[in-house]
Amino acid sequence: MLYAAGMALGLYLMIAGVRERLTLFLYAHVALCFVGLIFLLISIRRVGHQISIDNPINTAGRYLLVFLSIAVCIPILVITYRFVFVRHDDRIHNPHAAPKSMAAEAMGGEQGPFYPSSVATTTQDTIATDFMLTPETCGAAGCHPDIYRQWQSSAHRYSDYSNLWYRKAITTAELRLGNTATKWCAGCHTPAVLLNGDMRLPSAEHSQSPAAHAGISCTLCHGIVDVRGTMGQGGFISERPKLFDMLASKNPTIKNLYAWFVHLDPKPHRDTFRQPFHRNENGAFCSSCHKAHTDVPLNQARWLQIMNDYDSWQSGNFGQGDRDFAYIEKRKNCVACHMPFVNTQDGKSYFRDHRFLGANTLLPSINADSTHLQATIDYLRDHRLTLDLFALSLAPVREAPAPPVSAVREDSAQVATVLMSSDINTTQAVFAMDSAVVPLAGPTPRLKRGQSFRLDVVVRSRDIGHNFPAGAADMAQAWLELKMVDENGKVIFWSGATRGTEVDPQAHFYGVEMVDSTGRRTVHERSWEARVASFSNLLPPNSAEVVRYRAQIPEDCGELVTVEARLHYRKYHPSHLEWLQDPDLQPMLGNARKRSALGDMQVPAVEMAYAKASLLIGASDNHTGANDTANAAMTAERWQNYGIGLLRQNELAAAEHAFTQALRLAPDDDYLAINLGLIQLRTGRVREARAAFEAAVQKADESGRAHYYLGMALKAAGDYRKALNHVKRASELARRDREFRIEIGRLYHLLGDYERAIRSFKRALRIDPEAPAVYHEMMKTYLAKGDSKSAARVEQLYRRFTKDEQMRAMEKEFRPQILDAPPQTYHEHDSIDPSWLKPKEESTNGYSSSLER
């Protein structure tokens, strides 16, 4: 009966197919057949024993049982072996040291078929790319219609010559740098053209071919068999899938037979088109194209990173690090956010979302794809960032950067701060004086007419696993808007206002601005012209920033002022849209203009976060006494976020006060205790810091962060051996945290164990081969060891990846006079001049001139 039941299940699976949702049926089929076969053998033995005394069947039964035992044990041993001894292609590995040039990064060097891209093939030569040109085989005529339909609206679909900006970038690069330079772009935008060798031809000869319009197709990603590391540049290895000829066969018999075999057992198909790193190492896999740099062959200058989504994710708590200032519930990789599980249209199964939702609002606008555009907007608004109207200070204007910490700590009593909730419905406030919180009697702070005050806004990165803005950050435009209006509609303050497509030039911006050697802003489509980032303000994942505004209550102000803060984001900086006016581009606009009236299109500016509060205006005192209920509104998390922003901006005294308040409200939070200890360590109070870190280790021995900073305190105290033990423990808890590996190497160096120091630095390079700090430490260690030859070799790589004096001078010369990346100088934003808000004549296509800060 058991055997019959197993056979019945097998027949059912032959008809229904072995889908993932029927995996249990498959296991049941195997188990029932196996157990049924054992009982069948036992029955045969009994029957044979009755027939013959010699019982030859008994002997045969023993052999069969031995055979079945071996048949069961061998698969178990194979699975165990593969789990313990992981194959090379199950993991993505970086080299022990980065290549010394773009030529060394490319397959075959300068003479290679794909140079200067890092794309490679298993044949070490060009390959036929017909397998990338038929995504409908997987979708419309295949097993994945939902995935195919989603991919058709994705940015991956439009990475090719159908993308106007890419086409213009290729033609411009070809004109100025020659055909070879265009391969650098093609590795990740038009790989089908690059891999088949057509990129050696002028773009006019291949731009209309099917390969030039294949985008990032299904079988491009699923035909990658390995990734060469996490340096990007298209550093993947591709091959023509072995099963593709059967999959895409035009012979209906062969195609139907293949489909039936996949239906019966999809594992061979799945193993061909889904590598282990697609699941286990998808962060590193995605880095192959979401990380890029230029170098001498392109910019005639030096190495410059122009895009990097990977490193900020990898080094943070969302990824593989353990040094964030705040706790997160669980780690997340790329697919967790950008390819979550969604249901099929029939609701009977689920799969990874292949729309690859992110922040690109331009492409769906061009394509008139309102569904994808709305999905992108919803994605951006899904608690990715939050705003908190947190602090109102009555302190006078600070004209200069913050003085040293030792001076600030004693003067902190002079700072008067009102802390208020950003809850839209109820607004509570407390007054902080002399680093002590004194609650207000009323629900809102009361200010006097004519009074000057400072408002602190906390921008908090929540559910973003990498820097914000991400991707090509010089393409995006993100800014903070703060507006104050009284009950009569009078605007008393406005920063971050817009005029047409222009934004208040004194607003608080997020993003990157690249400039050429003359200081002229370059667009991402001309990245080879970039020499330095003159402006860079990126918000790290799971972090916060404090943005300050200086306002004054006018004499004719009403009695209630409403304060609203908004964080705006749009994919393209207006300067990128000026390319639409280029006469050379006009012939390319025909189809796009018919599809979406491109000439009248506006790039949506998405409001990603919002906060609101109220201020009372009048002659009453600012506070009337203590109110314990007001203090309840000041949660530990709000204090923590405020402290994180201040700590990142090196305002350590104020950050210490914030963390102290947070720790008072949440005394068991080890993250807060470590943050407080970190400030103590930075201000030279080593003994206090050590005590704080030791207490944190006692509370959370599994915290790599606690062990790491305790190690740093012990190092500051001169106890290198104990410091090493704790940092090694931190590295055991977070093996892929680069900084832990570097610090182990430094401590071994201080202990005189140069061999182990070098080994530790090499392990750090396996995590990030482009980290100049590692090469610098290795160089010092080799010199201490007396190995000048190795030191010189490492010095070459250090000089490749670190900024030279010329770059630093250009940064200083071309940096806008506004807030820059951490460590940030103290800055207060003023209200925009009302005259700026007057309408300005705009360009013919609806876009103003490029934003100049």
C-alpha positions in Angstrom: 0.0 0.0 0.0 2.8 2.4 0.9 4.6 1.7 -2.4 1.3 2.1 -4.3 0.7 5.5 -2.6 4.2 6.6 -3.5 3.7 5.6 -7.1 0.4 7.5 -7.2 2.1 10.6 -5.9 4.7 10.2 -8.6 2.1 10.1 -11.3 0.4 13.2 -9.9 3.8 15.0 -9.9 4.4 14.0 -13.5 1.1 15.7 -14.4 1.3 18.7 -12.1 5.0 19.3 -12.2 7.5 19.6 -9.4 6.9 23.2 -8.4 8.3 24.7 -5.2 4.9 24.6 -3.6 4.8 20.8 -4.3 8.2 20.1 -2.8 6.6 18.3 0.2 4.8 16.1 -2.2 8.1 15.1 -3.9 9.6 14.3 -0.5 6.5 12.3 0.4 6.8 10.4 -2.9 10.4 9.5 -2.2 9.8 8.5 1.4 6.7 6.4 0.6 8.4 4.6 -2.2 11.5 4.0 -0.1 9.6 2.7 2.9 7.3 0.7 0.7 10.2 -0.8 -1.1 11.7 -2.0 2.2 8.4 -3.6 3.2 8.2 -5.2 -0.3 11.6 -6.7 0.2 10.6 -8.0 3.6 7.5 -9.6 2.1 9.6 -11.1 -0.7 11.9 -12.6 1.9 9.0 -14.2 3.8 7.6 -15.6 0.6 10.9 -16.9 -0.5 11.6 -18.5 2.9 8.4 -20.5 2.5 9.3 -21.6 -1.0 12.9 -22.7 -0.4 15.0 -23.7 2.5 18.1 -22.4 0.7 16.2 -19.1 0.3 18.2 -17.4 -2.4 15.8 -14.5 -2.2 16.9 -13.9 1.4 20.4 -13.4 0.2 19.3 -11.1 -2.6 17.2 -9.1 -0.1 20.3 -8.5 2.0 22.2 -7.3 -1.0 19.4 -5.0 -2.0 19.2 -3.6 1.6 22.9 -2.9 1.5 22.5 -1.2 -1.9 19.6 0.9 -0.7 21.6 1.9 2.5 24.5 3.1 0.3 22.1 4.9 -2.0 20.7 6.8 0.9 24.0 7.6 2.6 25.9 8.8 -0.5 23.5 11.8 -1.2 23.6 12.7 2.5 27.4 12.7 2.5 27.5 14.7 -0.7 25.2 17.3 0.8 27.3 17.5 3.9 30.5 17.8 1.9 29.1 20.7 -0.1 27.9 22.4 3.0 31.2 22.2 4.8 33.5 22.6 1.8 31.8 25.4 -0.2 32.6 25.6 -3.9 34.3 28.6 -5.3 31.3 29.6 -7.4 29.1 29.5 -4.3 30.8 32.6 -3.0 32.1 35.8 -4.5 35.7 36.6 -3.6 37.8 39.7 -3.9 41.5 39.5 -4.8 44.2 39.8 -2.1 45.0 43.2 -3.6 43.3 45.4 -6.2 44.7 45.6 -9.8 47.0 48.5 -10.3 45.2 49.9 -13.3 42.1 49.7 -15.5 44.0 47.5 -17.9 44.8 45.0 -15.1 41.1 45.0 -14.2 40.0 44.1 -17.8 40.1 40.6 -19.2 43.1 40.4 -21.5 44.4 43.9 -20.5 44.4 46.8 -22.9 44.2 44.4 -25.9 41.2 42.5 -24.4 37.9 42.6 -26.3 36.1 44.4 -23.5 38.7 46.9 -22.2 38.2 49.2 -20.2 35.1 47.3 -18.9 35.8 44.5 -16.4 33.3 42.1 -18.1 34.7 38.7 -18.8 33.6 35.4 -20.4 34.4 31.8 -19.7 35.9 31.5 -23.2 38.2 34.5 -22.6 36.8 36.0 -25.9 33.6 37.4 -27.3 30.5 35.1 -27.3 27.2 34.9 -29.2 24.6 36.9 -27.3 21.5 35.6 -29.0 20.5 34.1 -25.6 20.0 37.7 -24.3 17.7 38.7 -27.0 14.6 36.6 -26.3 13.3 37.4 -22.8 9.8 36.5 -24.1 11.0 32.9 -24.1 11.0 33.1 -20.3 7.8 35.2 -20.2 5.2 35.4 -22.8 5.8 31.9 -24.1 7.4 30.5 -21.0 6.8 29.8 -17.3 7.3 33.3 -15.9 4.8 35.6 -17.4 4.4 37.8 -14.3 8.2 38.3 -14.0 8.5 39.1 -17.7 5.7 41.6 -17.4 7.3 43.3 -14.4 10.7 43.4 -16.1 9.3 45.2 -19.1 8.5 48.3 -17.0 11.8 48.2 -15.0 14.9 50.4 -15.4 16.9 47.3 -16.4 14.7 47.0 -19.5 15.6 50.6 -20.5 19.4 50.6 -19.8 20.2 50.4 -23.6 20.0 52.7 -26.6 16.3 53.2 -26.1 17.4 55.4 -23.1 18.0 58.8 -24.6 20.7 59.8 -22.0 22.6 56.6 -22.6 22.5 57.0 -26.3 23.8 60.6 -26.0 26.5 59.5 -23.5 27.8 56.9 -26.0 27.8 59.2 -29.0 29.6 61.9 -27.0 32.2 59.5 -25.5 32.8 58.1 -29.0 33.3 61.5 -30.4 35.7 62.7 -27.7 37.5 59.5 -26.5 37.0 56.9 -29.3 35.3 53.6 -29.5 37.3 52.0 -26.7 35.9 54.3 -24.0 32.3 53.4 -24.9 32.9 49.8 -23.8 33.2 51.1 -20.2 29.6 52.1 -20.3 28.4 49.1 -22.4 29.4 46.5 -19.8 26.4 47.3 -17.7 24.1 49.1 -20.1 24.3 47.1 -23.4 26.2 44.0 -22.5 24.7 42.1 -25.4 26.5 44.4 -27.8 29.8 44.4 -25.9 29.9 40.6 -25.4 29.3 39.8 -29.1 32.1 42.3 -30.1 29.9 44.9 -31.9 31.1 47.7 -29.6 34.3 47.8 -31.7 32.2 49.3 -34.4 31.0 52.9 -34.5 27.7 53.4 -32.7 25.9 54.3 -35.9 26.6 50.8 -37.2 25.2 48.9 -34.2 22.8 51.2 -32.3 19.8 49.8 -34.2 20.6 46.1 -33.8 18.5 43.9 -31.6 21.4 43.5 -29.2 21.6 47.3 -28.7 18.0 47.3 -27.4 18.1 44.2 -25.3 18.6 46.0 -22.0 19.6 44.0 -18.9 17.6 40.9 -19.9 16.6 37.8 -18.0 19.4 35.7 -19.3 22.1 38.4 -18.8 21.8 38.2 -15.0 20.8 34.6 -15.0 23.6 33.7 -17.4 26.3 35.1 -15.2 28.4 32.2 -13.7 30.7 34.1 -11.4 31.6 37.6 -10.2 35.2 38.7 -10.1 34.8 40.8 -6.9 33.1 43.9 -5.5 35.0 46.5 -7.5 32.1 46.9 -10.0 32.8 48.1 -13.6 30.7 45.1 -14.9 33.0 42.7 -13.1 31.0 39.6 -13.9 31.8 36.4 -15.9 29.2 35.4 -18.5 28.7 32.3 -20.6 26.1 31.1 -23.1 23.8 28.9 -21.0 24.1 25.2 -21.9 20.4 24.6 -22.0 19.5 27.7 -24.0 19.4 26.0 -27.4 16.7 23.6 -26.2 14.9 26.4 -24.2 14.6 28.7 -27.3 14.5 26.0 -30.0 12.2 26.8 -32.9 11.5 23.1 -33.3 8.2 22.7 -31.5 8.9 19.1 -30.6 12.2 19.9 -28.9 10.8 22.9 -27.2 7.7 21.1 -25.9 9.9 18.2 -24.7 12.2 20.6 -22.8 9.1 22.3 -21.3 7.8 18.9 -20.1 11.1 18.0 -18.6 11.2 21.3 -16.7 7.7 20.7 -15.7 8.6 17.3 -14.4 11.8 18.3 -12.7 12.8 22.0 -12.8 16.1 21.5 -10.9 18.5 21.2 -13.9 16.9 24.4 -15.4 17.0 26.1 -12.1 20.6 25.2 -11.4 21.6 26.5 -14.9 19.9 29.9 -14.5 20.1 30.5 -10.8 23.6 30.4 -9.3 24.2 30.1 -5.5 25.4 33.7 -5.3 22.1 34.9 -6.6 20.7 33.9 -3.2 23.7 33.9 -0.9 25.8 36.8 -2.2 23.3 39.0 -4.0 24.8 42.2 -2.5 28.2 41.4 -4.0 26.5 40.2 -7.2 24.7 43.5 -7.6 27.9 45.4 -6.9 29.2 44.2 -10.3 27.2 47.0 -11.9 26.1 49.3 -9.1 29.7 50.4 -8.4 31.9 52.2 -10.8 35.0 54.4 -11.1 36.9 56.2 -13.8 40.7 56.3 -14.2 43.5 57.5 -16.5 42.2 55.9 -19.7 39.0 57.8 -19.4 39.6 61.0 -17.5 43.3 61.4 -18.2 43.8 62.1 -14.5 43.4 59.5 -11.8 41.1 57.0 -10.1 37.8 58.5 -9.1 34.7 56.6 -7.8 31.5 57.9 -9.4 29.0 55.4 -8.1 28.9 53.1 -5.1 25.8 51.5 -3.6 27.7 48.5 -2.2 30.3 49.7 0.3 27.9 51.8 2.5 25.5 48.8 2.6 28.3 46.2 3.3 29.9 48.2 6.1 26.7 48.9 7.9 24.4 46.9 10.1 22.0 46.3 7.2 24.9 44.5 5.5 27.9 42.8 7.2 29.2 45.4 9.6 28.5 46.1 13.3 29.4 49.7 14.0 26.1 51.6 13.5 25.0 54.1 16.1 21.5 52.6 16.3 20.0 49.1 16.5 18.2 47.5 13.6 16.0 44.4 13.9 17.5 42.4 11.1 20.0 42.6 8.3 18.7 43.1 4.8 20.4 42.5 1.4 19.6 44.1 -1.9 16.7 41.8 -2.9 15.0 42.2 0.5 14.2 45.8 -0.4 14.3 45.9 -4.2 13.0 42.5 -5.0 10.6 41.5 -2.2 8.3 38.5 -2.6 5.0 39.2 -4.4 2.1 37.1 -5.4 1.5 35.9 -9.0 -1.6 37.3 -10.7 -3.5 34.1 -10.0 -2.5 34.3 -6.3 -1.4 30.7 -6.3 2.3 31.3 -5.9 4.9 34.0 -5.1 8.2 35.2 -6.6 10.7 37.9 -6.4 9.5 41.3 -7.7 11.4 42.0 -11.0 10.3 45.7 -11.2 13.5 46.4 -9.2 11.7 49.3 -7.6 14.1 52.0 -6.4 14.1 55.8 -6.9 13.9 56.2 -10.7 10.9 58.4 -11.4 12.1 59.6 -14.7 11.9 56.5 -16.8 8.3 55.7 -16.0 7.5 59.4 -16.7 9.1 59.2 -20.1 7.3 55.9 -20.9 4.0 57.2 -19.6 3.9 54.2 -17.3 1.7 55.6 -14.5 1.5 52.2 -12.7 5.2 51.9 -12.3 5.6 55.6 -11.5 3.1 55.3 -8.7 4.7 52.1 -7.4 8.1 54.0 -7.3 6.5 56.9 -5.4 4.9 54.6 -2.9 8.2 52.8 -2.5 10.0 56.1 -1.8 7.4 57.1 0.8 7.4 53.8 2.6 9.2 55.0 5.8 12.5 55.2 4.1 13.3 58.5 5.8 11.7 60.5 8.6 11.8 64.1 9.8 11.7 65.4 13.3 11.2 69.0 14.2 13.2 68.5 17.4 15.0 71.5 18.9 14.2 75.2 19.1 17.2 77.2 20.4 17.2 80.8 21.7 21.0 80.9 21.5 22.5 83.7 19.5 23.8 83.2 16.0 27.1 81.3 15.8 29.2 82.7 13.0 32.2 80.4 13.3 32.6 76.6 13.4 32.2 75.0 16.9 35.2 75.5 19.1 37.1 72.5 20.5 35.2 70.1 22.7 37.1 71.1 25.9 35.7 74.6 25.5 32.2 73.7 24.4 31.6 71.5 27.4 32.0 74.3 29.9 30.0 76.8 27.7 27.1 74.4 27.1 25.1 76.0 29.9 24.7 79.1 27.8 22.7 77.2 25.1 18.9 77.4 25.6 17.0 74.8 23.8 13.3 74.0 23.4 12.6 70.4 22.3 9.3 69.7 20.7 7.4 66.8 19.2 6.7 66.7 15.5 3.5 64.8 16.0 0.9 66.5 13.8 -2.0 66.2 16.2 -0.4 67.0 19.6 2.8 69.0 20.1 4.6 68.9 23.4 7.7 70.9 24.4 10.3 71.0 27.0 13.0 73.6 27.7 16.6 72.6 28.2 18.9 75.0 30.1 22.3 74.2 31.6 22.1 70.8 30.0 19.0 70.0 32.1 15.5 69.5 30.7 12.8 71.6 32.2 9.3 70.8 30.9 7.0 73.6 29.7 3.5 74.1 31.1 1.9 74.5 27.7 1.7 72.2 24.7 3.7 74.5 22.4 6.7 76.8 23.0 5.9 80.5 23.1 8.1 83.1 21.4 8.1 86.9 21.4 7.8 89.0 18.4 11.1 90.3 17.1 12.8 87.3 18.7 15.5 85.3 16.8 15.6 81.6 17.2 17.2 78.5 15.7 15.2 75.4 14.7 17.0 72.0 14.6 15.5 69.4 12.2 16.6 65.7 12.5 16.7 63.8 9.2 16.7 60.1 10.0 17.6 57.3 7.5 15.3 54.4 8.4 14.7 51.7 5.8 17.5 52.5 3.3 20.3 50.0 3.4 22.9 52.3 1.6 23.7 56.0 1.3 21.0 58.4 0.4 20.7 59.4 -2.4 21.9 56.2 -3.9 23.1 55.1 -7.3 24.6 57.8 -9.4 24.1 60.4 -6.7 25.2 63.3 -9.0 22.1 62.6 -11.1 19.7 63.0 -8.3 18.4 66.0 -6.5 17.2 65.9 -2.9 16.6 68.8 -0.6 14.9 69.8 2.7 12.2 72.4 2.7 11.2 74.2 5.8 8.3 76.7 5.8 6.7 78.8 8.6 3.4 80.4 8.1 1.2 82.2 10.7 -2.6 81.8 10.9 -3.1 84.7 8.6 -1.2 83.1 5.8 1.9 85.3 6.2 5.1 83.4 5.3 7.7 84.3 7.9 10.4 81.8 6.9 11.0 79.6 3.8 14.0 77.6 2.9 14.0 75.0 0.1 11.4 76.8 -2.0 11.1 76.1 -5.7 10.7 78.4 -8.7 9.7 76.3 -11.7 12.2 73.5 -11.7 14.8 75.5 -9.8 15.4 75.0 -6.0 16.4 77.6 -3.5 20.2 77.6 -4.0 20.7 78.0 -0.2 18.5 75.0 0.7 20.0 72.0 2.5 20.8 69.5 -0.3 21.7 65.8 -0.4 23.7 64.4 -3.2 27.0 64.7 -5.0 28.3 67.4 -7.4 31.1 66.4 -9.7 33.2 69.0 -11.5 35.8 69.0 -14.2 39.3 70.5 -14.0 37.9 74.0 -14.5 35.3 73.7 -11.7 32.4 73.4 -14.2 29.6 71.0 -13.1 29.5 67.8 -15.1 26.5 65.5 -15.6 26.7 61.8 -14.9 26.4 61.0 -18.6 29.9 62.7 -19.0 31.5 61.1 -16.0 34.8 60.8 -17.8 35.1 64.6 -17.5 34.8 64.5 -13.7 38.0 65.2 -11.7 36.6 65.6 -8.2 33.4 65.8 -6.1 33.2 69.4 -5.1 30.1 68.7 -3.0 29.1 65.5 -1.3 26.4 65.2 1.3 25.2 61.6 1.6 23.2 60.3 4.5 24.6 56.9 5.6 22.2 54.0 6.3 20.7 53.8 9.8 22.0 57.3 10.6 20.8 60.8 11.2 21.7 64.4 10.5 20.8 67.6 12.3 19.9 70.5 10.0 19.7 74.0 11.5 17.6 77.0 10.5 17.8 80.6 11.7 14.5 82.6 11.8 13.1 85.7 13.4 9.5 86.4 14.4 8.4 89.6 12.7 6.6 92.3 14.7 3.4 91.9 12.6 3.3 88.1 13.1 0.1 86.4 14.2 -0.3 84.4 17.4 0.2 80.9 15.9 2.9 79.8 13.5 2.7 76.5 11.7 6.1 74.9 10.9 6.2 72.3 8.1 9.3 70.3 7.0 9.4 68.3 3.8 12.1 66.1 2.3 11.9 66.2 -1.5 13.6 63.9 -4.0 13.7 63.7 -7.8 15.8 61.3 -9.8 17.3 63.8 -12.2 18.9 67.1 -11.5 17.5 69.6 -14.0 20.9 70.0 -15.6 20.6 66.5 -16.9 17.4 67.4 -18.7 19.1 70.2 -20.6 20.4 67.5 -23.0 16.9 67.5 -24.5 17.8 70.8 -26.0 20.9 69.4 -27.7 20.3 69.6 -31.5 22.1 66.2 -31.9 19.5 64.6 -29.7 16.5 65.8 -31.6 16.4 63.0 -34.2 16.3 60.5 -31.3 13.2 62.1 -29.7 10.6 61.1 -32.3 9.3 57.8 -30.8 9.7 59.0 -27.2 7.8 62.2 -28.0 4.9 60.2 -29.5 4.9 57.9 -26.5 4.9 60.4 -23.7 4.9 64.0 -25.0 8.4 64.3 -23.7 8.6 68.0 -24.4 5.9 68.7 -21.8 7.1 66.1 -19.3 7.9 67.2 -15.7 10.1 65.0 -13.5 8.2 64.3 -10.3 9.6 65.7 -7.1 8.5 63.1 -4.5 7.8 64.2 -0.9 9.6 61.4 0.9 9.0 62.6 4.5 6.9 65.2 6.3 6.8 66.7 9.8 4.6 69.5 11.3 4.7 71.5 14.6 3.2 74.7 16.0 4.7 77.8 17.7 2.7 80.2 19.9 3.6 83.9 19.6 3.1 86.4 22.3 4.6 88.3 25.2 4.2 85.5 27.8 7.2 83.8 29.3 8.8 81.0 27.3 8.1 78.5 30.1 6.1 78.5 33.3 7.4 75.6 35.2 7.9 71.9 35.3 5.5 69.5 33.6 6.4 65.8 33.8 3.9 64.8 31.2 5.7 66.9 28.6 8.9 64.9 29.2 7.1 61.7 28.3 6.9 62.9 24.8 10.7 63.0 24.5 11.3 59.4 23.8 14.7 57.8 24.0 14.7 57.2 20.3 14.2 60.9 19.5 17.0 61.9 21.8 19.2 59.2 20.3 18.6 60.4 16.7 19.4 63.9 17.7 22.6 62.7 19.4 23.6 60.6 16.4 23.3 63.7 14.1 25.4 65.8 16.5 28.0 63.1 16.9 28.4 62.8 13.2 28.9 66.5 13.0 31.5 66.4 15.8 29.4 68.5 18.3 30.4 66.1 21.0 29.2 68.0 24.1 25.7 68.4 22.7 25.7 64.8 21.6 26.7 63.7 25.0 23.8 65.6 26.6 21.4 64.0 24.1 22.6 60.5 24.7 22.6 61.0 28.4 18.9 62.0 28.2 18.1 59.0 26.0 19.9 56.7 28.4 17.9 58.1 31.3 14.8 57.1 29.5 16.1 53.7 28.3 18.8 52.6 30.8 19.1 49.1 29.3 19.9 50.2 25.8 23.5 49.1 25.2 23.7 51.1 21.9 23.1 54.3 23.9 25.7 53.3 26.5 28.3 52.6 23.7 27.5 55.9 22.0 28.1 57.7 25.2 31.3 55.8 25.8 32.4 56.7 22.3 32.1 60.4 23.0 34.0 59.9 26.3 36.8 58.1 24.3 37.0 60.8 21.7 37.3 63.5 24.4 40.1 61.7 26.2 38.2 60.3 29.1 39.5 56.8 28.6 38.7 55.5 32.0 35.1 56.5 31.8 34.8 55.1 28.3 36.4 51.8 29.3 33.9 51.5 32.1 31.0 52.2 29.8 32.2 49.6 27.2 32.8 47.0 29.9 29.3 47.5 31.2 28.0 47.1 27.6 29.9 43.9 27.1 28.5 42.6 30.3 25.0 43.3 29.1 25.5 42.1 25.5 28.5 39.8 25.1 27.3 39.0 21.5 27.7 42.7 20.5 30.7 43.0 18.2 30.4 46.8 18.5 30.8 46.7 22.3 33.9 44.5 22.1 35.4 46.6 19.3 35.1 49.9 21.2 36.3 48.3 24.5 39.3 47.2 22.5 39.8 50.8 21.3 39.6 52.0 24.9 42.2 49.4 26.0 44.4 50.4 23.1 44.2 54.1 24.2 45.2 52.9 27.7 48.2 51.1 26.2 47.0 47.5 26.9 47.4 46.2 23.4 47.1 42.5 24.2 43.7 42.8 25.9 42.6 45.2 23.2 43.5 42.6 20.6 41.5 39.9 22.3 38.4 42.1 22.3 38.7 43.3 18.7 39.3 39.7 17.6 36.1 38.7 19.5 34.3 41.5 17.6 35.6 40.1 14.3 34.3 36.7 15.2 30.9 38.2 15.7 31.0 40.2 12.5 33.5 38.5 10.2 32.9 40.8 7.3 33.4 44.1 9.1 36.4 45.6 7.4 37.3 48.0 10.2 37.6 45.1 12.7 40.2 43.4 10.5 42.1 46.6 10.0 42.3 47.3 13.7 43.5 43.7 14.4 46.3 44.4 12.0 47.2 47.7 13.7 47.3 46.0 17.1 49.5 43.2 15.8 51.8 45.9 14.4 52.0 47.6 17.7 52.8 44.2 19.3 55.6 43.7 16.8 54.0 40.7 15.1 54.3 42.0 11.6 53.4 38.7 9.8 50.0 38.4 11.5 49.4 42.1 11.0 49.9 41.7 7.2 47.7 38.7 7.1 44.9 40.6 8.9 45.3 43.5 6.4 45.0 41.1 3.5 41.8 39.7 5.0 40.5 43.3 5.1 41.4 43.7 1.4 39.3 40.6 0.7 36.4 42.6 2.0 37.3 45.9 0.3 40.2 45.9 -2.1 39.8 49.7 -2.7 40.3 50.8 0.9 43.3 53.2 0.9 43.6 53.0 4.7 44.5 49.3 4.5 47.3 49.9 1.9 48.6 52.7 4.1 48.8 50.4 7.1 50.3 47.6 5.1 52.9 49.9 3.7 53.9 51.0 7.3 54.1 47.4 8.4 56.2 46.3 5.5 58.6 49.1 6.2 58.8 48.2 9.9 59.5 44.6 8.8 62.3 45.8 6.5 60.6 44.7 3.3 60.9 47.9 1.2 60.1 46.1 -2.1 56.7 45.0 -0.8 56.1 48.4 0.7 56.7 50.1 -2.6 54.3 47.7 -4.3 51.6 48.4 -1.8 52.3 52.2 -2.0 51.4 52.1 -5.6 47.9 50.9 -4.7 47.7 53.4 -1.8 48.4 56.2 -4.2 45.9 54.9 -6.7 43.0 55.0 -4.3 43.7 57.9 -2.0 43.2 61.6 -2.9 46.3 63.4 -3.9 47.2 67.0 -3.1 45.8 68.2 -6.4 42.4 66.6 -5.7 42.3 68.1 -2.3 43.1 71.5 -3.6 40.4 71.3 -6.2 37.8 70.2 -3.6 38.7 73.2 -1.5 38.7 75.6 -4.5 35.4 74.4 -6.0 33.4 73.5 -2.9 30.2 75.5 -2.6 29.8 77.6 0.5 27.2 75.4 2.1 27.1 72.4 4.5 29.3 69.6 3.3 29.7 65.9 4.2 30.8 64.8 7.7 32.7 66.0 9.6 30.5 69.0 9.0 31.0 72.6 10.0 28.3 74.4 11.9 25.8 76.0 9.5 22.5 77.7 9.9 20.2 78.1 6.8 18.4 81.4 6.3 15.1 82.1 4.7 15.2 82.7 0.9 15.0 86.3 -0.4 11.4 86.9 -1.4 12.5 88.4 -4.7 13.9 85.0 -5.7 10.4 83.5 -5.7 9.3 85.8 -8.5 8.6 83.9 -11.8 11.6 83.5 -14.1 11.4 82.9 -17.8 12.1 79.2 -18.4 13.6 77.4 -21.3 11.5 76.2 -24.2 11.2 72.6 -23.0 10.0 73.6 -19.6 13.3 73.2 -17.8 15.4 75.9 -16.3 19.1 76.2 -16.4 21.3 74.0 -14.2 21.2 74.6 -10.5 24.3 76.4 -9.3 24.9 76.5 -5.6 
